Every structure is written in C-alpha cells, then in structure tokens.
Amino acid sequence: MKPRLIGQSIPRRDNYDKVTGAAKYPGDFYSEDQLCMKILFSEKPHAIVKKVDTQKAEDLDGVITILTSRDVPCNEYGLMKSDQPVLCGPGSGKDFGDHVRCVGDQIAVVIAENELIAEKALSLIEVEFEELPIVSKINQALKKETILLHPNTDSNINCQFRIENGDIKTGTQNADFIIEGTYHTPAQEHAYLQPEAGFGYMDKKGRITIVVAGQWAHEDREQIAHSLKIPEDKIRVIYPAIGGAFGGREDMSIQIVLALAVKKINELNIHRPIKIVWSRKESIIGHHKRHPYEIYIRLGSSKEGKFTFLEADIIADSGAYMCTTNKVLANATLMTVGPYHIPNVSVRSRAVYTNNLPFGAFRGFGGPQGCFAIEMQINKMAEAIGIDPVELRLRNTIKEGQLTAVRSPLPKGITIDKVIRSCTNKTDWIKTNSNDKQLKSVQKLHGTGFAAGFKNVGFSYGAPENCWAEVELHGSNEFEKLILRHAGADVGQGAHSVFIQIAADTVGIPIEKVVLIATDTAETGNAGSSSASRMTFMAGNAIIGAAKEALEKWKIGERPAKSAYVFRPPATTPLDDETGACTPNFSYGYVAESVEVEVDTETGKVKLRNVICADDVGKAINPQQIRGQIEGAVVQAAGYTLLEKFVQENGIVKSDSLATYLIPTIMDIPDKTDSIILEEGDPIGPSGARGMAEMPYIPFAPAVLSAVHDATGIWFNSFPLTEEVVLKGLGKI
C-alpha cells in the first residue's frame, strides 16, 4: 500500500521556474517579427462618440492598421449580459454602441511595427465626443429623472433580489433590543502583480490563438467567438503562468480585441504575431473593481440573546456594465443574513448602473460586503445586551436541518460552531464589553475584535456547474506515465500542483510520473472558472472520477488506458422573485477570525498585532498551500480594511497608479498570523475537501473594526480606516 499523497505539503510544481524567472507569463512571449498593439481608451465617463478620425494615424510610417467599432462583427460582450461594446463608436450595428459609459471604454486599436509607433499613432487619432450628464452616485442613479445609462432599459437598476421569510412585525414585537445602522464598503483594485498582456497569432490549423491570463479559458473563447461571429473551434485560448487574478480576470480586457486584431491582419495577408502589454495605469482603468455597497440593516434580539428578526436594504454600485454584478449581489443578499438562524427576515437588494468603472468579481464575491454588515450588527448587539459577542453568535448559529432565510437547509456538514470555538479557544477569548477608554492619557490603545462567516463553494443559484478532466495511463506491466488534461486556471494559487497531487494519489504513483496538459482549449474540455472557491472541489472530483475509470480500463488490459470524466455536483436553484426561496449552493466553507490591533491615537495608525484565523477546509489536500492562502487573504483583506482607497470623482479615476493607490507592504502586514486548519470533511468534496481560498478574507474587516472599537470605544461603519479617518473619529482633526 503506497503512502497517500493527500494531506502532504508537497512543494509546488512551478516553484523553481517562478523563483528563477524561467516561468513564462503572457508578457514574456516574444517573436522577432511580432507587431505591437495599443488601445485607445475613452477617458470620458459618459459621452456619445460622434466621429473617430484615424487618417493621420494610419498615414504614420509603421502603422499596419487601425480598428474601430465598424470592424467588430458583433460589437457586444459581457459575462452575464452582453451590455458592453467591444469598441465604442459610430457604425457598429449595436444599439447605443456609440456610447461610452466609463473612462475604461475602448474606442480604437492600433497595430504597428513597435510600441513607440503605436503610442504615436494613438495620439494622432481624433475623437469627437458629445458629452452626456455624469451619474457617479448610487442615490443619483436611482432618481427617476436621472438619465438612463443604457437607454434601451427602463431604469438604472440592472438587477434586484429579495428574501422574505417569516414576519418582521412579529420579530420586532419579540425584540428586547433593536440595533440599526448603515454601512458602506469601498471599491477595491485587484492590484495583481502581472498587468494584462497577450500574444496573438494564427496557429498551423488556422485557429486564432491568443496567449493570455484569465480565469476561464473556455468562457474567454466563447465570448471571443460571439463578438467575432466565428465558430468556437476556430478560436484557441492558452493560459501560461498567471500572476494573480482574484476575480479581476473573469471579465474581458484584451482578449476580444487581440483576437480581432489577429483576424484582421491575416485578412490583410500579414502573418505575424501581435503582442500587447498594459501599463499599470491601463490595467487600473481597464478592468473592473470590487463593488462598493451601502447596506442599511436592523437586527432584533431578545434579552436572552436570541435573534428575532433581520431587515436589510442593500444597494450596490454596478458601474457602467453588468459584469458579474447579479451574481455578486445575490451572494451578498444571502451573506447579509450570515450563518445564523433568524426566524423573521426581510432583505431587499438592488444594483445600479453608474458612470464609474465596472464593478465585478473580487475575492469573496459579495461575501465581505454582506458579512461586514451582519457581523458589525452582532458585535453592537452584544454590547447593547451585555453579552459576550462569541456567546451571542453561538446562541444563534444555524444547525443541521434548520431552514435558512431562503427556506432550505444548508448542505450537510455545517461547522460554524466548531470554527468559532477553535478560533476563540486559541485566543483565550475574554471580553469585558467596556468602552470607557481614556483617550487623553494613552497614546497607543489595544483591542481585540471577532467575526465569523461562511462562503459558498462553486457557482450558485442555478448556474450550470460541471468540470471536465481526462486521464491517460501509459505503460506495459506497471504505470510509466500518467497524462492529465485539465483546463482549470492556475492563477497563482497552486491549483495545477494540487491537480497533479490528486491524480498521483488516486492512481498510487509518484507525482514525478504525472504530465499535466493544462488550460489550452485545443487540448482540454471545459473546467469552469477558477473562482467561487470551486477549483479544488470541482477539479478534484473530476480528476478522481477520470482516474478511477482509467484504472478500471487498465485492469482489463487497455494500454494506454484513457478516460474523460465530467463531475456534476447537486443542482442549485435561483432565488424566487417574491420570497427568495431557493437552494442556493451545494457546499460551504466556514471561518472565524480574531484580530488584535494597536491604535496610535496621535497618528491614527492602526497596527495589526495578531490574527487568528480558523477555517474548516474539509480536507487539507496540501496544508502548506492552505496556510499560504490564509496568510495571503489576510494581507489582501488588511489592505481593503485599512489602506486601499480607490478614488473616482465624477467617473474620473484619481488613484490610477500604485503611487496613489497604496497596497500593503511588509510594514503593513500583521505581526503574527495563526492559521487554524480544521478538517471536517465535506460529504461530497474530493477526499472531503471544501473550497477555502476566499474564506479568510470574508470576516476580516468587521473583526478589525470591532477591535478598533474595543480599543477606542468608537464604532466606525465604513472603511478603509486610514490614519485620517481614525483621527477624525477620535476627534483629533
């Protein structure tokens, strides 16, 4: 019996190449005869493009061609709704395709001999705009008299949901304490290390081939094929090494226009590859951000600490286009209730178009926003009742078989109680519920805060969910090689190493015998997106299924033994329009977090001293990688909570560089992060594994703001808690 590889901290397959610089990212691809591509952005928040004059640019020596909206066969795209033009301008054939709705809209594409010529050509393109009123605030977008950003719609509300369960009036009557508040969560830039880049060419089989970084290669291919009006099998998408994503690469950036450029120059009988690399500024304005939210919430409790009702009104800024707003909003709607049993619930949520940059997927996918509101309310409720905030949660956590606010039970394997107890046992949790801080005499104050949460694994609310894998076993009498084909994107999280580990473990061979062919639509079936904490869960099940079937074929003498397998989890259902009743998800992970802070009352600096994060991961396939995910999520959430201030004024991005948009450095990370890994197996997860990459992020902000309250006696209902914000709260400025 060979020792199992599952549960072992095996070094990642790509470690050496990434450390030495041998790993090739999209920007590293190069050919002597390559052309350069540059994109002209609108830099206007709201306008009609009346004319695009490219003649002067086309006359420039070294310019191969310039593409505008007239060159796009089907000038539309969008992950959830095709509401975004590929290139904005007149003559595109799409209604209102001549409208720009944010500064990141693309107007023209230059293909030239080199970057200097392409840059010069961009400056020579003349665009005539008819500027339109700018809608940059959600309350402005909701007004009936406000201009419609998409004139073919009835309002600026692009999606809305509600949950209605029980009776709020009864819940209010049964409440001894009612806490209400309005919370604001900010936009956030993904700030992945690798800016958008791509390398495009026509391959030997006549397929438009693009080498890019993304999160779902087959979805990229589908959207490219739609916009170019060509069959999907004429498009090939390859992902090489990817320098981070966090949801920011779910939507299109360069993919469609790069494929369009390859198509157009080949029609001109020019058979040369095309390369594009965005600057950091182009990256910041060229892809979506985390949704800002405004959440009003009322929570009622008996004096014994049992919740009686929850009422919430949620408004999200969608920005200029839908992107994944509807999915993020649906998640936030559910997450605002939290992993608690509340008998009477009424939640209304809406998302509105504005002339800000589009907002879309970002690690946590609506979870951090919803969790912030409910966890802050619970901590305030604990103070009002005079009860320990951890005990208050434990009196209300949802149990096996109990119905949630959407009238269905959570999937089996609920462990919210266990993660809360594990976190607080490690903390030696003691709360005094005292806020009589002496700010005058103490410069540095210390406090501890707590929050908990849960996160769905996989696509939600009826979205089709499946994952493909193929295993080939080669050899005569013994296994000499295993070829694994899988399209799942490794965006830096180590997914490909986990794929290899699971395949080798299932067959019982050393990992060195596994050859992975990954993320090439010409070689692999559809694996779905590397998002929603789903990839280990979905790919693991698919790989195990394929490997077991191949083993059975091996036993009856097939050489090589080959099997493709598609894993399909239990089906989910969408929110009912009136009640929200549904089966939203097939699996969840559970998390609890304790944060100790130091607040400098003279400077306003909040220092993270200690973070304890307990996560039920079901089964730790690779414990070292899980600890890396926890620590990485904590640092990224620390930036979201304390540092990162994404500024747009009237649709204009002011924080368009890493000099004006600050992300955490080594000086900003916690002094200590203690990762507690629980392994309460998920009944349908591969070896019991749950998805976990987003969980540590979700309760971090409310834990920090509650710790700041514990230190100072002051509640902050919004963040980031920059020094200026803290000093204002302390009455120092």
N, C-alpha and C positions, 0 to 999 in steps of 0.2 A: 504494500500500500504506500503510494508516494505521499509525502507530506503535502498538505494543502497550501496553495499559494494565497488563497483568500485570507485576508486578515494580516498579511505580512507587509511591512513597509519596504517594498521593493523599489529601488531607485528608478526614476522615470527614464523611459527610453530616450528622450530627447535632451537629457541633461547636458551631455558632453557637447553636442552641437551648439546648444544655446550659450553655454559658458564660453566656448572658444570662438563664437561668431560664425561657425560653419552653417548654422541653420539659415535657410533662405526664406525670407519674408517677401511679400509681393514687390516691395520696393527694391529688392535685391536682384530681381530678374533683369537681364541685360542682353542686348544683341547689338553687334556693330552697326547694323543697318536700321536700328529702331528709330521710329518717329516719336515726337513728343506731343502730348495732348494737354491743353489747358481749357478751363471752363470759365465763362463769364457769368458771374453771379449778379442778381438784380441790384442788390444793395438798397432796394426800395421796399419798405414794409407793405405798401399797398398801392397799386397803380395798374393802369392798362398800358400794355406795350403797343404803341401805335405804329412804330416802324423800327426795324433793325436793318441798318445800312452797313454791310460788310465789305463794300467795294474797296475802300482804302486798305483794309486789312488783307484782302485777297490779292491786291497788287503788290504786296510786300514780298520781296525775294525770299524764298524758303518756306512760304506758306503753301501747304499742299491743298487743303480745302477747309471750309468753314461750314459748320452745320447749324441750322436754326430749326425752329418749330416745324417749318414746312417739310423738313427731311425726316420727321418721325412718322412712320406708317400709322401707328395708333398711339396718339400722344397722351397717354394716361398710364398711371400705375398707382399702386397702394397695396399694402399688405392685407388690410381688412376691407378697404373700399378704394376703388380707382378714382380718387378725387384730386390727384396731383398731376399736373402736366410734367412730362419728361423735360421738355424745353418750352418756356413760355414765350409767346409771340403770336403775331397775326398769321392767319392762313393754316393753322394746324389741323383744322377739321374737327376739333373738340370744342363744344360749347364753353365759352369763357376760358379757353386755353390761352388767351392773350392777357389774362390777369396774373400779376404777381401778388402774392399774399404774405410774403416774408422776405427778409434780406437774403435768405439762402436759396431762393428760387434760381434755377439755372436758365440762361437765355441763349447762350451760344457756345459752341465747342470749336476750338481751333486745333487743327493738326498741322504741325510744322516740323521742319528739319531738326530743330533743337529748342531748348527751353527759352533761350533768350529771344529767338524769333517769335515763338508762341506768345511770350509776355508782351512783346512789342505789338503784335497783331491784336491782342486783347484791347490794348489802349487805343487802337485805331477804329474799333467798332463803335458806331454811333447809334445810340438807342434813344428813341423819342418816347417819353412817358406822359401819360395823363394821370396825374396823381389823384388818389382817392382818399377819403377820410380814413384815419387810422383807428382801429379798435384794439386796444392793448390791455384792457382790464376786463375781468370776467363780469363784473357788475354792469359795465358798459355794454358788453356783448349781449346781455340778457334783456336789455331795454327794447321795447317793441319798435321804437323809432330809429334804432341803430341800423346802419347799412348792413346788408347781408354779405358776408364774405364770399359765400358761394351763392350767387344769385338764383341758381336753379333749386334752392332749398327753401323751406318755409320759415326757418329760423336759424339762429346761430348755434342752437343746441344740436349737437350731432349724435348724441346717444344719451339714454337715461334708463335708470333701473329703480326698482323699489322692492323693499321687503316689508310685508305686513303680516304680523303673526300675533295673535292674542289681542288685548285691548289696552291701549295706552291710558285711557281714563281709569280703568281698574288698577293698573300698575301705579299710576300717580296717587290714587287714594290709599294704596297699601304702602306707600313710601313714607318712612320717617325722615329721610334725608334725600334731598334732590340737589345734585351738582350740575351746573350747566357751564358751558364755555365754548368759545370759538377758537379754533386752532388753524394755524397757517403753516404749511410745509413748503419748502422752496424748490425752485428748479435746480437741476444739477447737471453739470457737464461730465461725460463719461471719462474724459482725460486718459484714454488708453494710450499706452506708450507708442504704438505704431499708428501714425496717421493713415488715412485712406490712401491706397495705392493700388495700381493694377497694371497688368501686362496682357495685351490682347493680340491675337493672331488667328489666321485661318489654318487649321491643322491639316494633316495629309488626307483626311477623309472629308474635307470640305466643310468642317464644322467651325463655326465662330467660337473661338476658345478664349476664355478670359481667366487669368490667374489673379485672384482677389482674396481679400479676407472678408468672411461673412459668418453667419451662424446657421444657415440652412441652404446648402448648395442647390438642392432641387427646387426650392422656392425661388431662389435667385434666377434659376434657369426658366422657371415658369413665367416670372414677371418680364424677363427679357424677351422671351418668345411672344408674349402678349403684345408688348409695345412695338416689336419689330414685325409682327404678323408673319412669323415663320414657325414651322414645327419645332417642338421642343428637342427632337433628336438632331436638329441642326445646330444646337447650342451645346457647348461643353463648358462646365464651370469646374475649376480646380481650386482648392484651398491649399496653399502651402502652410508654413508656420504662420501663426496669427498672434499678434502682440496685444491681446486683450480685446474684450468686446463689451461685457456687462449689459447686454441688450442693445447697445449702440449700433451694432452691425446687423440688426434684424431688418431694418429698412434699407432701401436702396440709397446709394450715394453716387458711385461712379459706374456701377455695373451696367446699367442700361446704355448710357451714353458711350461707354467704352466699346460695348458690343456693336452699337450703331456705327461708331467710327470705323471698326474693322470691316463691317459690311460695306460701308460707303467707299472706302479706299480700294477694296477689292473690286468693286464695280467700276472703279476708275482704272482697273488693271494694274494697281500698285500692290505688290505682295510683300509688304514689310510689316513687322510688328509695331505696336503702338504702346507707349508707356506713359503713365501719369502718376505723379506723387503729389499729394496735397501738402501744403504748408500747415502749420498748427492753426493759423487763423482760418484757413479754408476748412480745416477739419471742424473747428468750433462752430462756424456758421453753416456748415454743410450737412451736419447730421442732427438728429433730434436730441432732446434733453429729457430728464426726468420731469414728470408732470408736477407743477405746483398745485396744491389743494387748499381749499378753505372748507373746514368741517365744523359745523355747529352741532353740539351734542348735549343731550340731557340724560343723566343717569340717576335712577332712583334706587334706594336701598332701605330695607328695614333696619331697625336699631340693632338687630342681631347679625347684621352683615350679609343679608341675602338680597341679591338684586331683584327689583320688582319690575323695572321697565328700562328700556333704552330708546331714545328718539334721536335721530340724526338727520342733518341736511348736508349733503356733500356736493361741492362744486369743483370741478377740475378744469384747468386751462388746457385745452387740446392743442393750442397753437393753430397754425394755418391749415393743417390737414389732419385726417383721422389717424394715420399710422396704426398703432395698436391701442388707441385710446379706449375703445369699447371694452377690450379685454382687461386692460388695467383698471378701468373704472368698476367693472363687475367684481374683480378681486377686491378692490378697496371697499366696495359696498359690503361684502361678506366679512372682510377683516376688521371693519369698524365695530362689529359685534364681538369679535375675539373668540377665543376657545372657551367660552363661558355659556352656562345655561341661564338664559334670561327669558322669563315666560312671556313678556309683552314687548314686542319690538316693532318699531316703525322707522325705516330708513329710506330716504329719498336721495337719489344721486343723479347728477347731470354733468355733462362735459360740453364746453362751448368752444367754438372757433374764435380765435383772435388773430391779430397780425404779428404775434410772436413766432419765433421759430417753432416748428412742430415739436410736440412732446410725445414720447413713446416709451418703449420698454427700457427699464433700468432695474438692475438687481433688486429683487423683492417684488417688482411688478404690482404696485398698488398696496402691497403689504406694509411697507414702512409708513405710508401716509395713514392708512386706517388704524394700524397698531398705535401710532403716536397719539391719536385722539382718545381711543378707549383706555390705553394704559395710563395716560395722564389723568383721565377722569377717575380711574380706580384709585390712584395714589392720592388724589384730592379727597375722594370719598373716605378713604381710610383715615385721613387726618380729621375729617369732619366727625366721623363716628368715634374716633379714638381707639382704633383697632390697628393691629399690625398689618401693613399692606400685603405681606405674603399670606398671612392667615385669611385675609379678606378674599384673595384670589382662590385659595384652596377651598373656601366655602362655596365657591361658585363655578369652579371648573366643570366642564361638561364631562359626563361619564359614558361608558359603553352603553349603547342602546338609547340614550336620551336623544330626543329630536332637537335639532338646531333651529335657528330662526327661519331657515328655508325649508322646514318641515320634513327633513330627512336626517337620519343619524349620520355621524361621521363614520368613515370606514373603520373596521375593527383595528385595534392596535393603538388606542388613544393613550398617550403617555405624558400629557401636560402636567399632571400631578408629580410624576417622577422627575421630570426635568426641573420643576420648581424646587422640589425638596433637595435634589442633588446640588443645585446651584447654591441654595441658602445654607445647606449643611457645610459646604466648603467655605462659605463666607463667615460662618459663625454669626448669622444674621441676628442683630438686635436693633430694634427701632424704638425711639422714645417718643416719636410724634411731637417733638418740641421744635418750635421755630423762633424762640426768643434769643436770636443771635445778637451779640454785641458788636455791631459793625464798626463802632467808633474806635474800639481799642485793639481790635485784632486785624492784622493785615491779611494773613493767609488763613482761610477757613476750610475745613474739611467736611465732606458729606458723602453719604452713600445712597445710591438710588437703585431701584429694582424695576424690571419689566419682563413680561413674558409674551409669547406669541406662538403662532403656527404658520405654516406655509404649505400650500398645495404642491404636489408633485405632478407634473405633466399638464397638458392642455385641459382647459376647463369648459364647463357649460355647453357640452355637446359638440365641441370642436373635434373633428375626426382625429384619432390618435392611434398611430401604429409605428413600428420601427422594423426595418429590414436588416438582415445580416446573412452572410454566406461564409461557410467554412469548407475548405478542401483539405483532406488528409492524404499526404503523399508518403510512399514508402513501399516496401515489399512485405517483410515479416514484422517490422516494427516501424513506428512513426519516425519519419525522417524530417518532415516539414509540415507545418500547418499554415495554409494561406487563408487569411481572414480578410474579407472585404466588408467595409462598413463606411457609410457616408457621414457619420457623426463628426461635427467640427470640434477640433481641439483648439479652443480659443485662449489657451494658456493654463487651463485648469488641470491638465494631465489626463484628459479623457482617453487619449489613444493608448497611454500606458495601462490604464485600467482595462480597456478592451483586451489588450494582449494578456494581461494577468488573468482575466476571467476565462478567456479561451484556453490558455495553457492549463489552468486549474481544472476546467471541465474535462479536458481530454487526458490530463495527467502527464504532461510533458514539460520540460524546461521552457522558460519564456524565450530562450535564445532560438528555439525552433519555430517560433511564430513569425510569419511575414505578414505585415499589415499593409493592405492597399486601401488607402483612406481618402475620402472626400474628393472624389472625382466622379462627376455624373456619368461619364462614359464607362465607368468600371463598377459602379455601385447602384443599388436601389435606394429608395427614399428612406432616410433615417429620421426625418423630422428635425426640428430645431434644437440647437444647443442653447436651451433656455428653459425657464419654468422648472428648474432643478430636476430635469427629466432624464438627462442623458445616461447617467449610470444605471438608473432604474430601467429605462426602456431598452437601451443597447445591451445591458447585461442580460435581460430576459431573452432578447433576440439572439444574442451570441450563444447563450446556453442552449436554446432551442435548436439552433443550427448545428452546434457541436454534437449534441446528443443524437440527432438524426444522422449525422455523418458517421458517428461511431457505430450506429446500428448497421449502416451500409458496409462499413469496414468489416464488421463481424461476419457478414455473409460473402465477403470476398471481393467487394468492389475496390478497384485501385485505379486512379485515386477515388476516394470516397468524397462525394460532394453533395452539399445540401444548402439550400437557401430557406430561410425561415422568417416569417413576419409575426412579430409579437403584437397582440392587441389586448389592451387592458380592459377592465369593465367599462361599459359605456357611461357617459355623463349626460346630463340634460340641461338645457338653458333655463334661465330664470323666467318664471311665469310673469307676464306683463303686469298683472294686478297684485299678486301676492309674493312673488319671488320664489315660490315653491319650486324646488329642483333637487337634483343630485349633482352638486357642482363639481366634485372631484373624486378620484378613485384612491387617492393616498395623500397623506400629510406627514410632515415632519414637525417636531415640537422643540421649542427653545425657551430658555430662561437666562437672563443676564443681570448681573450685579456690577455696578460701576462705582468706584471710589474716585472722587475728584478733590482737587485743591483749587480754591478760588482766591486769586490775589485781588483784594479789594482796592488796591491802589492802581493797578494796571488794567484790571478787568480780565486778565488771562485766566482761562480755565485749563488746568493741567490734569490730564488723565493719569491717575496713580495706579489703579488696579482694575482689571476687568476679569470677571469670572463668567465664562460662557458655557452653559450646559446644553448640549444638542443630542437629541435622540436620532442617530443616523441609521438605526435599524441593524446594520452590519457594516463595520468599517472594512471595506474592501482593501484599502491601503491607508492605515492610520496616519502615517506621516503626511500624506496628501490632504487628509481631512484637517489635520492641525494647521496646515498651510492655508486651507480655505477659511478656517475660522479666523486666523490671525489677519489674513488679507481683508476679509469682510469687516473686521473690527477697525482696521486702519481706514478703509474706504468710508465706513459709516462715521468715523471720527471726523473726517473731512466734511461730510454732509452736515454734521451736527454743529461743528464749532468753527469751521474755516471757510468753506467754499460758498462764495457769494456771487451767484450768476446774475448779472445786471443787464436788463433790457429796458430801455426808456423809449416809449412810443415806437416799439418794434425794432429799435436800433440796439445792437449788441455792444455794450460798453466793455465787457470783460472778455475780449476776443484773443487773449494770449495768456500764457502761463505766468506772465508778469503781473497781469491784472486779475487773473483768476487763480487763486492760491490753492494748491493741493498739499496734503500732508507731506512733510519731510521727516527725517529721523528725529527731529526736535519735537515733533507733534504727536508721535505715537505713544501709547500707554507705557508706563514704566514696566508693567508686567501684564501679560495676558495668560490666563489659566484656562486651558481648553479641557472641558469635561466631556468625554465621548461616551454616551450611553448607547447600548446595542440591544434595544428591544425590537426584535425582528418584525418587519412589515410582512403580513401574511402573503402578499403577492410580489414582494420585491425579490430581486435576484440574490440568493443566499440570505434574504431578509433585508437587503439594503433599502433605505429610503433616500430620496434626494435631499441634499443638505446645504448646497453652496450659498443659498440666499438666506438661510435661517439666522445666522449670527448678526446679519445686518438689521433685521426687522425690528427688534425691541431696543436697539441701541440708543436712539435719540431720546425716547421717553425715560430710559434709565439714567441718562446723563442729566437731563433737565430736572428730574426728580432729585438727583444727587446735588445739583446746584441749589435746589430749594432747601434740601436738608442742611446745606452749608450756610445759606444766607437767609432763609425764611421767605424767599421771593419766588413766586411762580412765573415762569416765562412760558407763554403759549405759542411762541414761534421761534424759529432758529434760521440760520446759524447764529450761535452765541459768540459772535465776535467780541473783541475787547470793548468796542464802542457800545454794543448792545448791552453788555453786562454792566458797564459803568452807568449807562442811562437807567437801567433797572435798579441799581444801587443808589440812584440819586446823586451820583458824583459829577455828572455833566448834564 
